[in-house]
Amino acid sequence: MIALTACGGAKTPAERVADCLNKKDFLVQPARLRVEGTAPDGIAFTLVARTGAIDDTGNPGKRKLSAGDRELIRSCLH
């Protein structure tokens, strides 16, 4: 057990949030202090894991994350 911790067994906040979101049908990956990817409906976003700030600008047609997707993201931050 000690060897696992010494070899990087502890996850970063971004890794924990990404794991949680992927279990909820998001397709994301951790990227340093952020989580990047898409919601189940294909809306792309970046999330700052420590602050919860979400950037979903830049999607075609100015589409944004739904209120439900935002709630799922918030649930994974805790």
N, C-alpha and C positions, 0 to 999 in steps of 0.2 A: 504494500500500500504506500509506503514511504517512497519507493522508487517511482511509482506512477505520478505522485505529486512533484517530485524532483524533475521528472521528464516532461512536464507541461500538462499534467492531468487536470489542473484547474482551468476552468473556462472563463473567458473575459465576459463582461456584460453584453457585448455585441454578439458573441457566440451563443450565450444563453437565450437572448431574445430571438436570434435567427432560428435556433432549434425549436422554440415555442411556436413561432410563426409557421415554420415548415410543417409542424404537426397540425396546423389549422388550414392547410391547403394553400398557403402562400408559397412562392418560389423565391427564396431570398438566400443571401450569404453574408457573413460578416466581412467587413472591410475596415480593418483597424478599429476606430471608435464608432463606426457606422454600420448599419445594415442596409443593403441595397438589393432591389429585386422588384417583384411584381406581386400584386394582390391576386386572389383567385380569379377575378374578372379581367386580369391583364393590365391593370393600371400600374405603371412604374412609379417607384418612390424611393427615397432615401430617408433613413431614420437615424438620428443621432441617439445612440443607445442611452447615454447618461442623462440627457436632458428631455428626451421624448419629442424633440423638434422633428416635424415631418415636412419633407419637400416633395410634393407631387406635381410640380409645375413641369411643363415641357411635354405633356402627353398630347397626342393628336386630338384636335377638336376641343382643346382646353378641358379634357376630361379630368376629373379629380377622384380621389378615394371616396367611397361611400361612407356614410355615418357608421354603418355596421362594421366596415373594414377598419375604420379609425378606432372603434371600440375594441375590436380584437387586438389591434396593435397595442392600445393602452393596457389591456389585460396582460399582455406578455411583458410589459415593463415592470411589473410588480413581482 
